[in-house]
Amino acid sequence: MSRKTLALVALLFAVTAQLLRACGPLLDQVAGPVGIVNAALIALAIFAVPGVFLRVLPRLFGRVPVLIAVTIGLLLAWCAAVILGPSLALVAAAAVFAMTALAEAVRRADDAVTATVGLLAGGVVDLGIRSLTSTWDPAWGQLPYRTGLTALVLGVLYLAVRPAAADAAGPVLAGTGRTWALGGYLALWTTTLGNPAFAASQSGVALQLCLAVLIAVLLVAIELVRRLTLHGGTNAIPEPDHWVAGSAALAGMAGGLALAWWGTGPWVLLGIALAQLSATVAVARAVAAPGNAGAWAYGLVWVLPVLLFQVHYDMPLPFDNRWLLIALAVAVGLAGMGRRPFHPGGWRVDLRAVVARPAPVTGVLALALLAPALMYATRPVTAPVVASAVDVQVLSWNVKYGRDDATGQADPRQLAEAIQAVHPDVVVLQEVSRGWAIGGGVDVAEYLSRELGMPFVWSPAADGQFGNLLLTRLPVSGVHTGPLPYGQGPMGRSYLKATLGLHDGRSLDVVTAHLTHRKPNTPTRLAQIDELLAKVDPAVPTLVAGDFNFWPSWPEQREFTGAGWVSAQDVTGHGAAWTSPTDRPTNRVDWVFGSPQVAFTDFAVLDQVTASDHFPVLATVTLR
């Protein structure tokens, strides 16, 4: 097993994964002015290029190593993004070069086992880095963080030079393999297998614990692939028939993904583990396959499932979008089917080889477990505080899944800074992403909780990675979450209700929600408001706040005022202030309503905060 080749594949995988995640928010920004369909076509055009490169560049460059050429392209594109700022053109170019370099490095590995161990090691590097940043990729940070990624790219270039130069004079040892299956694995990685925000949101387990589990599973996967009956493996795990391992991998991936996406609690982590181990077998066998059929589809196999999965929430598919991932697992499993070059046959098990000492690379990579352990040990521990019954400040904000509305960059830090600047007692947020592709895969809930030192309560909507958030240091009890009527759609919505402890044993109920967004869908919003009001106790002091997507002149407001609720913005004389969009404010769709038992003493639209397409609104409330 060549250490340089393994390190090359590992670094390329970590860089590629980060750049692919970076493309999501930037493509979403493009969708605003050009529309979802045109943005989707742009995405397809971008990620058709790696397949074209893999076909064309070897003929174009002749004996000049393709790996060196595309790595230089990656370095130049990323350095331009560091200097000029991340834009879709530069980041997408870097991602295309990175994908091409990754496929070429895997294709030129000594054997399928070395290539697959490199991919898994890259996953460990990726998760280790994201442990230290609470899933916010360094590509989006300040210049020192971006230069850190540049250093990784330089490492790739250094490692690429010698192996690629040698390959120019000699044959490719591992065969070309089914490269498109690598694109499928990248899609599974970005959506599920390497998405700790998804794991935390879906399971309810703390983010850093999920990261530790995902890293541990990858370490087990490395030892598994080393024992397979493939070139480079120890043949400790027999495969008497050519279809056994491939079939088991296909079933394991499909079953594991189903358990992860439809399960709850620890079952989610078990499903991810099963899917990852099965994907390891499938990818190793796909890399070892003879021929290179389907290389042209490499980038498309990554982008299509991710794109369709995300588009479903604005243009619903005729089926549950989670089935896209199951279908992708089946496709990758099929890539791992068939007889492989090294196939001794028989059922004999070499027990000594099965329980052999882990490889040195596994021991080195196990150090990555220190990252989530350190972050978990140093998480803020805040004792609940008891607020006065007067002047409780509540901030409500649609944060657009942590994506900066002006630049398109994933930037949860500026959300934290804006909240810290006003020191509210209670924060309710809408459009919070926990792993969404168009949010850059960031767990915004965990990031803000850590940065603000405020425990959170989560209300999932849509696929569970998108929803409402409540952050507070006040004592919290009586938490209820649930779906709102779907009606005309196109996205499932939810509500969150919690009781907050105040001074002298008094309490305040806070409800937040994000109602359906399309202008003609008033019947759905009215049904959702009815559901919200049915959840509150009219005898208890209550606030209902959120992005309700209706204007003051629409009939939805009368649902509240007719039931005795008061708008904080109107009762304090700020009715003329717009709340959205932040570049050219033209409407107010963000509301804070109070029941008759509360009074509003102040209200502000924080129109200097332009991180999202909505301004935050800050209401000061007291109990009557």
C-alpha positions as CSV (number, residue, x, y, z in Angstrom):
1,M,0.0,0.0,0.0
2,S,1.7,3.2,-1.2
3,R,1.6,5.9,1.5
4,K,2.0,8.7,-1.0
5,T,-0.9,7.5,-3.1
6,L,-3.1,7.0,-0.1
7,A,-2.3,10.4,1.2
8,L,-2.9,11.9,-2.2
9,V,-6.4,10.4,-2.5
10,A,-7.2,11.3,1.1
11,L,-6.3,15.0,0.7
12,L,-8.1,15.2,-2.6
13,F,-11.2,13.6,-1.1
14,A,-11.2,16.1,1.8
15,V,-10.7,19.1,-0.6
16,T,-13.3,17.8,-3.1
17,A,-15.9,17.3,-0.4
18,Q,-15.5,20.8,1.0
19,L,-15.6,22.4,-2.5
20,L,-18.7,20.5,-3.4
21,R,-20.5,21.7,-0.3
22,A,-19.3,25.2,-1.1
23,C,-21.1,25.1,-4.4
24,G,-24.5,24.6,-2.8
25,P,-25.1,28.1,-1.3
26,L,-23.6,29.8,-4.4
27,L,-25.9,27.9,-6.7
28,D,-28.8,28.8,-4.5
29,Q,-27.9,32.5,-4.7
30,V,-27.9,32.2,-8.5
31,A,-31.4,30.7,-8.3
32,G,-32.8,34.0,-7.0
33,P,-32.3,36.1,-10.1
34,V,-32.4,33.4,-12.8
35,G,-34.9,30.9,-11.3
36,I,-34.7,27.4,-10.0
37,V,-34.9,25.7,-13.4
38,N,-32.1,27.8,-14.9
39,A,-29.9,27.4,-11.8
40,A,-30.4,23.6,-12.0
41,L,-29.3,23.7,-15.7
42,I,-26.2,25.6,-14.7
43,A,-25.4,23.0,-12.0
44,L,-25.8,20.2,-14.6
45,A,-23.6,22.0,-17.0
46,I,-20.9,22.6,-14.4
47,F,-20.8,19.0,-13.2
48,A,-20.9,17.4,-16.6
49,V,-17.4,18.8,-17.0
50,P,-15.5,16.3,-14.8
51,G,-16.7,13.4,-17.0
52,V,-15.7,15.3,-20.1
53,F,-12.3,16.0,-18.6
54,L,-11.7,12.4,-17.8
55,R,-12.4,11.5,-21.5
56,V,-10.7,14.4,-23.2
57,L,-7.7,15.4,-21.2
58,P,-5.7,12.2,-21.5
59,R,-5.8,12.6,-25.3
60,L,-5.2,16.3,-25.2
61,F,-2.1,16.2,-22.9
62,G,-0.7,13.0,-24.3
63,R,2.1,11.8,-22.0
64,V,1.9,15.0,-19.8
65,P,0.3,13.7,-16.6
66,V,-3.3,14.7,-16.4
67,L,-3.2,14.5,-12.6
68,I,-0.6,17.3,-12.4
69,A,-2.5,19.5,-14.9
70,V,-5.8,19.3,-13.1
71,T,-4.2,19.8,-9.7
72,I,-2.5,23.0,-11.0
73,G,-6.0,24.1,-12.3
74,L,-7.4,23.4,-8.8
75,L,-4.7,25.4,-7.1
76,L,-5.1,28.4,-9.5
77,A,-8.9,28.4,-9.2
78,W,-8.8,28.2,-5.4
79,C,-6.1,30.9,-5.0
80,A,-8.2,33.2,-7.2
81,A,-11.2,32.5,-4.9
82,V,-9.0,33.3,-1.8
83,I,-7.8,36.6,-3.3
84,L,-11.0,37.7,-5.0
85,G,-13.5,36.1,-2.7
86,P,-15.5,32.9,-3.3
87,S,-17.8,33.2,-6.3
88,L,-19.7,30.5,-8.1
89,A,-17.4,30.6,-11.1
90,L,-14.2,30.2,-9.1
91,V,-15.5,27.7,-6.6
92,A,-17.2,25.6,-9.2
93,A,-14.0,25.6,-11.3
94,A,-12.0,24.5,-8.3
95,A,-14.6,21.8,-7.6
96,V,-14.5,20.5,-11.2
97,F,-10.7,20.3,-11.1
98,A,-10.8,18.6,-7.7
99,M,-13.3,16.0,-8.8
100,T,-11.3,15.3,-11.9
101,A,-8.1,15.0,-9.9
102,L,-9.7,12.7,-7.3
103,A,-11.0,10.3,-10.0
104,E,-7.6,10.3,-11.7
105,A,-5.8,9.7,-8.4
106,V,-8.1,6.8,-7.6
107,R,-7.7,5.4,-11.1
108,R,-3.9,5.5,-10.8
109,A,-3.7,3.9,-7.4
110,D,-1.7,0.7,-7.0
111,D,-4.8,-1.3,-6.2
112,A,-8.5,-0.9,-5.3
113,V,-7.9,-1.3,-1.6
114,T,-5.3,1.5,-1.5
115,A,-7.7,3.8,-3.4
116,T,-10.6,3.0,-1.1
117,V,-8.6,3.4,2.1
118,G,-7.5,6.8,0.7
119,L,-11.2,7.8,0.2
120,L,-12.0,6.7,3.8
121,A,-9.0,8.5,5.2
122,G,-10.1,11.6,3.4
123,G,-13.5,11.3,5.0
124,V,-11.8,11.2,8.4
125,V,-9.8,14.3,7.6
126,D,-12.9,16.0,6.4
127,L,-14.9,15.2,9.6
128,G,-11.9,16.0,11.9
129,I,-11.7,19.5,10.4
130,R,-15.4,20.0,10.7
131,S,-15.4,18.9,14.3
132,L,-13.2,21.9,15.1
133,T,-15.4,24.3,13.3
134,S,-18.8,23.0,14.3
135,T,-19.4,21.9,10.6
136,W,-18.7,25.4,9.1
137,D,-16.2,24.7,6.4
138,P,-12.9,26.6,6.5
139,A,-13.4,27.7,2.9
140,W,-16.0,30.3,4.2
141,G,-13.9,31.7,7.1
142,Q,-11.5,34.5,7.3
143,L,-8.3,34.5,5.3
144,P,-6.2,32.3,7.7
145,Y,-8.9,29.6,7.4
146,R,-9.0,29.8,3.6
147,T,-5.2,29.6,3.4
148,G,-5.5,26.4,5.4
149,L,-7.5,24.9,2.6
150,T,-4.9,26.3,0.2
151,A,-2.2,24.4,2.1
152,L,-4.2,21.2,1.6
153,V,-4.3,21.9,-2.1
154,L,-0.5,22.5,-2.2
155,G,-0.1,19.2,-0.4
156,V,-2.1,17.6,-3.2
157,L,0.1,19.2,-5.8
158,Y,3.3,18.0,-4.1
159,L,2.0,14.4,-3.8
160,A,0.7,14.4,-7.3
161,V,4.0,15.3,-9.0
162,R,6.0,12.1,-8.3
163,P,3.3,9.4,-8.8
164,A,1.9,11.2,-11.8
165,A,5.4,11.5,-13.4
166,A,5.9,7.8,-12.8
167,D,2.5,6.9,-14.3
168,A,3.3,8.7,-17.5
169,A,6.0,6.1,-18.2
170,G,4.1,3.0,-17.0
171,P,0.7,1.4,-17.0
172,V,-2.1,2.1,-14.7
173,L,-2.1,-0.8,-12.2
174,A,-5.6,-0.8,-10.8
175,G,-7.6,-0.6,-14.0
176,T,-9.8,2.3,-14.7
177,G,-12.8,1.1,-12.7
178,R,-16.4,2.4,-12.7
179,T,-15.6,6.0,-12.0
180,W,-19.2,7.1,-12.0
181,A,-19.7,5.1,-8.8
182,L,-17.2,7.5,-7.1
183,G,-19.6,10.3,-8.0
184,G,-22.4,8.3,-6.3
185,Y,-20.4,7.9,-3.2
186,L,-19.7,11.6,-3.1
187,A,-23.5,12.2,-3.3
188,L,-24.1,9.8,-0.4
189,W,-21.2,11.5,1.5
190,T,-22.5,15.0,1.2
191,T,-26.2,14.1,1.9
192,T,-25.8,11.4,4.6
193,L,-22.7,9.4,5.3
194,G,-20.5,12.5,5.8
195,N,-23.2,14.8,7.0
196,P,-22.9,15.1,10.8
197,A,-25.6,17.9,10.9
198,F,-28.1,15.4,9.4
199,A,-27.1,12.8,11.9
200,A,-27.5,15.2,14.8
201,S,-30.8,16.6,13.6
202,Q,-32.3,13.2,12.7
203,S,-31.1,11.4,15.8
204,G,-31.3,14.1,18.5
205,V,-27.7,13.1,19.5
206,A,-25.3,16.0,20.2
207,L,-23.3,17.0,17.1
208,Q,-19.8,16.2,18.4
209,L,-20.9,12.7,19.5
210,C,-22.3,12.1,16.0
211,L,-19.0,13.2,14.6
212,A,-17.1,10.8,16.8
213,V,-19.4,8.0,15.7
214,L,-18.9,8.8,12.0
215,I,-15.2,8.9,12.4
216,A,-15.1,5.6,14.3
217,V,-17.2,4.0,11.5
218,L,-14.7,5.1,8.9
219,L,-11.9,3.6,10.9
220,V,-13.8,0.3,11.0
221,A,-14.4,0.6,7.3
222,I,-10.7,0.9,6.6
223,E,-10.0,-2.3,8.4
224,L,-12.9,-4.0,6.6
225,V,-11.7,-3.0,3.1
226,R,-8.1,-4.2,3.9
227,R,-9.5,-7.7,4.6
228,L,-11.5,-8.0,1.4
229,T,-10.8,-10.5,-1.4
230,L,-9.4,-7.9,-3.8
231,H,-6.0,-6.9,-5.0
232,G,-4.3,-5.1,-2.1
233,G,-6.4,-6.9,0.5
234,T,-5.5,-9.7,2.8
235,N,-8.3,-12.0,1.5
236,A,-9.3,-12.7,5.1
237,I,-13.0,-12.3,4.2
238,P,-13.7,-14.9,1.5
239,E,-16.0,-14.4,-1.5
240,P,-16.8,-17.7,-3.1
241,D,-19.2,-16.3,-5.7
242,H,-18.9,-13.1,-7.7
243,W,-22.3,-11.7,-6.7
244,V,-22.2,-12.3,-2.9
245,A,-20.2,-9.2,-1.8
246,G,-21.9,-6.9,-4.3
247,S,-25.4,-8.0,-3.3
248,A,-24.6,-7.7,0.4
249,A,-23.3,-4.2,-0.2
250,L,-26.3,-3.1,-2.2
251,A,-28.7,-4.4,0.4
252,G,-26.7,-2.9,3.3
253,M,-26.6,0.5,1.7
254,A,-30.3,0.6,0.9
255,G,-31.3,-0.8,4.3
256,G,-28.9,1.5,6.1
257,L,-30.0,4.6,4.4
258,A,-33.7,3.7,4.9
259,L,-32.9,3.2,8.7
260,A,-31.1,6.5,8.8
261,W,-33.7,8.6,7.0
262,W,-36.8,7.0,8.3
263,G,-35.5,6.2,11.8
264,T,-35.0,8.2,15.0
265,G,-32.6,8.2,17.9
266,P,-29.6,5.8,17.9
267,W,-31.2,3.9,15.0
268,V,-30.2,6.7,12.7
269,L,-26.5,6.3,13.7
270,L,-26.8,2.5,13.2
271,G,-28.2,3.1,9.8
272,I,-25.4,5.4,8.8
273,A,-22.8,2.9,10.0
274,L,-24.4,0.1,8.0
275,A,-24.7,2.2,4.9
276,Q,-21.0,3.4,5.2
277,L,-19.6,-0.1,5.7
278,S,-21.7,-1.4,2.8
279,A,-20.7,1.6,0.6
280,T,-17.0,0.8,1.4
281,V,-17.4,-2.7,-0.1
282,A,-19.3,-1.5,-3.1
283,V,-16.9,1.3,-3.9
284,A,-13.8,-0.9,-3.5
285,R,-15.3,-3.4,-5.9
286,A,-16.4,-0.7,-8.4
287,V,-12.8,0.7,-8.4
288,A,-11.5,-2.8,-9.1
289,A,-13.9,-3.4,-12.0
290,P,-12.3,-3.7,-15.5
291,G,-13.1,-1.0,-18.1
292,N,-14.3,2.5,-17.6
293,A,-17.9,2.6,-18.8
294,G,-19.9,5.6,-17.7
295,A,-16.9,7.8,-16.8
296,W,-18.7,10.6,-18.7
297,A,-21.5,10.6,-16.0
298,Y,-19.1,10.9,-13.0
299,G,-20.0,14.5,-12.0
300,L,-23.7,14.1,-13.0
301,V,-24.1,11.1,-10.7
302,W,-23.0,13.4,-7.9
303,V,-25.1,16.5,-8.8
304,L,-28.4,14.9,-9.9
305,P,-29.5,13.2,-6.7
306,V,-28.4,16.2,-4.6
307,L,-30.1,18.7,-6.9
308,L,-33.4,16.8,-7.2
309,F,-33.4,16.2,-3.4
310,Q,-33.2,19.9,-2.8
311,V,-35.5,21.1,-5.6
312,H,-38.2,18.9,-4.2
313,Y,-38.9,21.5,-1.5
314,D,-39.9,24.1,-4.1
315,M,-41.0,22.0,-7.0
316,P,-42.2,18.8,-5.3
317,L,-41.4,15.5,-7.0
318,P,-44.2,12.9,-7.4
319,F,-42.6,10.8,-4.7
320,D,-40.8,11.1,-1.4
321,N,-37.4,12.6,-2.2
322,R,-35.7,10.2,0.2
323,W,-36.2,7.5,-2.4
324,L,-33.6,9.3,-4.5
325,L,-30.9,8.2,-2.1
326,I,-32.2,4.7,-2.0
327,A,-32.1,4.6,-5.8
328,L,-28.5,6.0,-5.7
329,A,-27.5,3.3,-3.2
330,V,-28.9,0.6,-5.5
331,A,-26.9,2.2,-8.4
332,V,-23.6,2.2,-6.5
333,G,-24.3,-1.3,-5.3
334,L,-24.8,-2.5,-8.9
335,A,-21.4,-0.9,-9.7
336,G,-19.9,-3.2,-7.1
337,M,-21.4,-6.3,-8.7
338,G,-19.7,-8.8,-10.9
339,R,-16.5,-10.9,-10.8
340,R,-13.3,-9.1,-9.9
341,P,-9.7,-9.7,-11.3
342,F,-8.6,-11.5,-8.1
343,H,-11.1,-14.2,-7.1
344,P,-9.7,-17.3,-5.5
345,G,-13.1,-18.6,-4.4
346,G,-14.0,-20.8,-1.5
347,W,-15.5,-20.3,1.9
348,R,-12.3,-20.6,3.9
349,V,-11.9,-17.9,6.6
350,D,-8.5,-17.0,7.8
351,L,-9.3,-16.0,11.4
352,R,-5.8,-14.8,12.1
353,A,-6.0,-12.4,9.2
354,V,-9.5,-11.3,10.3
355,V,-8.3,-10.3,13.8
356,A,-5.0,-9.0,12.6
357,R,-3.6,-5.8,14.1
358,P,-5.0,-2.6,12.6
359,A,-2.9,-0.9,10.0
360,P,-0.7,2.0,11.0
361,V,-2.8,4.4,8.9
362,T,-5.8,3.4,11.1
363,G,-3.9,4.3,14.3
364,V,-2.8,7.6,12.9
365,L,-6.3,8.5,11.7
366,A,-7.8,7.5,15.1
367,L,-6.2,10.7,16.4
368,A,-9.0,12.5,14.6
369,L,-11.3,11.3,17.4
370,L,-9.6,13.8,19.7
371,A,-11.2,16.7,17.7
372,P,-14.9,16.0,18.6
373,A,-13.8,14.8,22.1
374,L,-12.1,18.2,22.7
375,M,-15.0,20.2,21.3
376,Y,-17.5,18.2,23.3
377,A,-15.5,18.6,26.5
378,T,-15.2,22.4,26.0
379,R,-18.8,23.1,25.0
380,P,-20.3,26.0,27.0
381,V,-22.1,24.9,30.1
382,T,-24.7,27.5,31.0
383,A,-26.8,27.4,34.1
384,P,-30.4,28.5,33.5
385,V,-31.1,32.1,34.5
386,V,-34.4,33.5,35.8
387,A,-35.5,36.7,34.1
388,S,-37.6,39.4,35.5
389,A,-41.3,39.5,34.6
390,V,-40.7,42.8,32.9
391,D,-38.7,43.7,29.9
392,V,-38.1,40.3,28.4
393,Q,-36.5,40.8,25.0
394,V,-37.4,38.4,22.2
395,L,-35.6,38.4,18.8
396,S,-37.3,36.7,15.8
397,W,-35.4,36.2,12.5
398,N,-35.6,34.2,9.3
399,V,-31.9,33.4,8.8
400,K,-32.1,31.9,5.3
401,Y,-30.3,28.7,6.4
402,G,-27.2,30.6,7.3
403,R,-26.4,31.8,3.8
404,D,-25.4,35.4,3.3
405,D,-27.9,37.0,1.0
406,A,-25.4,39.4,-0.7
407,T,-22.4,37.1,-1.3
408,G,-24.1,33.6,-1.2
409,Q,-21.5,32.4,1.3
410,A,-22.4,30.1,4.2
411,D,-21.7,32.3,7.2
412,P,-23.4,31.4,10.5
413,R,-20.8,33.6,12.3
414,Q,-22.5,36.8,11.3
415,L,-25.7,35.5,12.6
416,A,-24.1,34.9,16.0
417,E,-22.5,38.4,15.9
418,A,-25.8,40.1,15.1
419,I,-27.6,38.2,17.9
420,Q,-24.8,38.9,20.4
421,A,-25.0,42.6,19.6
422,V,-28.5,43.0,21.1
423,H,-28.2,40.4,23.9
424,P,-31.8,39.1,23.7
425,D,-33.3,36.8,26.4
426,V,-35.0,34.6,23.8
427,V,-34.2,34.0,20.2
428,V,-36.6,32.3,17.7
429,L,-35.2,31.6,14.2
430,Q,-36.8,30.3,11.1
431,E,-35.2,28.6,8.0
432,V,-32.5,27.1,10.1
433,S,-30.5,24.5,8.2
434,R,-28.9,21.5,9.8
435,G,-27.0,19.9,6.9
436,W,-28.9,21.3,3.8
437,A,-26.8,21.3,0.6
438,I,-27.8,24.9,-0.1
439,G,-26.7,25.9,3.4
440,G,-23.2,24.4,2.8
441,G,-23.9,21.4,5.1
442,V,-23.6,23.6,8.2
443,D,-25.4,22.7,11.5
444,V,-26.6,26.2,12.1
445,A,-28.4,25.2,15.3
446,E,-25.3,23.6,17.0
447,Y,-23.0,26.4,15.7
448,L,-25.2,29.2,17.2
449,S,-25.7,27.3,20.4
450,R,-22.0,27.0,21.0
451,E,-21.1,30.6,19.9
452,L,-23.9,32.2,21.9
453,G,-23.7,29.8,24.9
454,M,-27.4,29.3,24.7
455,P,-29.1,25.8,24.8
456,F,-31.5,25.2,21.9
457,V,-34.8,23.5,21.1
458,W,-35.3,22.3,17.6
459,S,-38.5,21.9,15.5
460,P,-37.8,20.0,12.3
461,A,-39.7,20.6,9.1
462,A,-39.3,19.4,5.5
463,D,-36.8,16.6,5.7
464,G,-35.7,17.2,9.3
465,Q,-32.7,19.2,8.2
466,F,-34.6,22.5,8.0
467,G,-36.9,24.1,10.6
468,N,-37.4,26.4,13.5
469,L,-35.0,27.0,16.5
470,L,-35.4,28.5,19.9
471,L,-32.3,29.6,21.9
472,T,-32.5,30.9,25.5
473,R,-30.8,30.7,28.8
474,L,-34.1,30.9,30.6
475,P,-35.5,27.7,32.1
476,V,-37.4,25.8,29.4
477,S,-40.3,23.3,30.0
478,G,-43.4,22.0,28.2
479,V,-41.7,21.8,24.8
480,H,-44.1,20.7,21.9
481,T,-43.2,20.5,18.2
482,G,-45.2,19.2,15.3
483,P,-46.3,19.6,11.7
484,L,-48.6,22.3,10.4
485,P,-51.2,21.6,7.7
486,Y,-49.5,21.0,4.3
487,G,-52.3,22.4,2.2
488,Q,-51.0,23.7,-1.1
489,G,-47.4,23.1,0.0
490,P,-44.9,23.0,-1.5
491,M,-42.9,22.3,1.7
492,G,-43.8,20.7,5.0
493,R,-43.9,23.3,7.8
494,S,-43.7,22.9,11.6
495,Y,-44.2,24.8,14.8
496,L,-42.4,25.0,18.1
497,K,-43.9,25.8,21.5
498,A,-42.1,26.1,24.8
499,T,-42.8,27.5,28.3
500,L,-40.1,29.8,29.7
501,G,-39.6,30.4,33.4
502,L,-39.6,34.0,34.6
503,H,-39.4,35.7,38.0
504,D,-41.7,34.9,40.9
505,G,-42.8,31.7,39.4
506,R,-44.4,33.3,36.4
507,S,-44.0,32.0,32.9
508,L,-44.3,32.9,29.2
509,D,-45.2,30.6,26.4
510,V,-43.4,31.2,23.2
511,V,-44.5,29.8,19.9
512,T,-42.6,30.1,16.6
513,A,-43.3,28.9,13.1
514,H,-42.6,29.6,9.4
515,L,-45.8,29.6,7.3
516,T,-46.0,28.6,3.7
517,H,-44.4,31.2,1.4
518,R,-46.2,31.4,-1.9
519,K,-48.4,34.5,-2.2
520,P,-51.6,32.8,-3.5
521,N,-51.5,30.2,-0.7
522,T,-53.6,32.2,1.7
523,P,-56.0,29.2,2.4
524,T,-53.0,27.1,3.6
525,R,-51.7,30.0,5.8
526,L,-55.1,30.4,7.4
527,A,-55.2,26.7,8.1
528,Q,-51.7,26.9,9.6
529,I,-52.7,29.9,11.8
530,D,-55.8,28.0,13.0
531,E,-53.5,25.1,14.0
532,L,-51.1,27.5,15.8
533,L,-53.9,29.2,17.8
534,A,-55.3,25.8,18.7
535,K,-52.0,24.9,20.4
536,V,-52.0,27.8,22.8
537,D,-53.8,28.3,26.1
538,P,-55.8,31.6,26.0
539,A,-55.3,31.9,29.8
540,V,-51.5,31.9,29.6
541,P,-49.3,34.8,28.6
542,T,-48.1,33.9,25.1
543,L,-46.0,35.2,22.2
544,V,-46.4,33.9,18.7
545,A,-43.5,35.0,16.5
546,G,-42.0,34.1,13.1
547,D,-41.9,34.5,9.4
548,F,-45.6,34.2,8.6
549,N,-45.3,35.3,4.9
550,F,-48.4,37.6,4.9
551,W,-48.6,41.3,4.6
552,P,-50.6,43.6,7.0
553,S,-53.4,44.1,4.5
554,W,-54.0,40.4,4.0
555,P,-56.8,38.4,5.7
556,E,-54.3,36.3,7.7
557,Q,-53.7,39.2,10.2
558,R,-57.4,39.2,11.1
559,E,-57.1,35.6,12.3
560,F,-54.9,36.9,15.1
561,T,-56.5,40.3,15.9
562,G,-60.0,38.8,15.8
563,A,-58.9,36.4,18.5
564,G,-57.6,39.3,20.7
565,W,-53.9,39.1,19.7
566,V,-51.9,42.2,19.4
567,S,-49.1,42.9,16.9
568,A,-45.9,44.2,18.6
569,Q,-44.9,46.2,15.6
570,D,-48.2,48.0,15.2
571,V,-49.0,48.6,18.9
572,T,-45.6,50.3,19.4
573,G,-46.0,52.6,16.4
574,H,-43.5,50.9,14.0
575,G,-46.1,49.6,11.5
576,A,-44.5,51.3,8.5
577,A,-41.1,49.5,8.9
578,W,-40.5,46.8,6.3
579,T,-38.8,43.5,7.2
580,S,-37.9,42.0,3.9
581,P,-36.0,41.8,1.5
582,T,-32.9,43.4,3.0
583,D,-31.5,44.7,-0.3
584,R,-34.7,46.6,-1.3
585,P,-37.3,46.3,1.6
586,T,-40.8,46.3,0.2
587,N,-42.9,44.3,2.7
588,R,-43.3,43.0,6.2
589,V,-43.9,39.3,6.7
590,D,-42.2,38.9,10.1
591,W,-44.5,39.2,13.0
592,V,-44.6,39.1,16.8
593,F,-48.1,38.7,18.3
594,G,-48.9,38.8,22.0
595,S,-51.9,37.4,23.9
596,P,-54.0,39.8,26.0
597,Q,-51.9,38.9,29.1
598,V,-48.8,40.6,27.7
599,A,-47.8,44.1,26.8
600,F,-45.2,45.3,24.4
601,T,-43.0,48.2,25.6
602,D,-40.6,48.4,22.7
603,F,-40.0,47.1,19.2
604,A,-37.3,47.5,16.5
605,V,-36.6,46.2,13.0
606,L,-32.8,45.8,13.0
607,D,-32.5,47.1,9.5
608,Q,-28.7,47.4,9.7
609,V,-28.4,43.6,9.8
610,T,-28.3,42.3,6.2
611,A,-27.0,38.8,6.7
612,S,-30.3,37.2,5.6
613,D,-33.0,38.3,3.2
614,H,-35.0,39.2,6.3
615,F,-34.2,41.8,9.0
616,P,-34.3,40.6,12.6
617,V,-37.2,42.0,14.7
618,L,-36.7,42.7,18.4
619,A,-39.7,43.0,20.7
620,T,-39.6,43.9,24.4
621,V,-42.5,42.3,26.4
622,T,-43.8,42.4,29.9
623,L,-46.5,40.5,31.6
624,R,-49.7,42.3,32.7
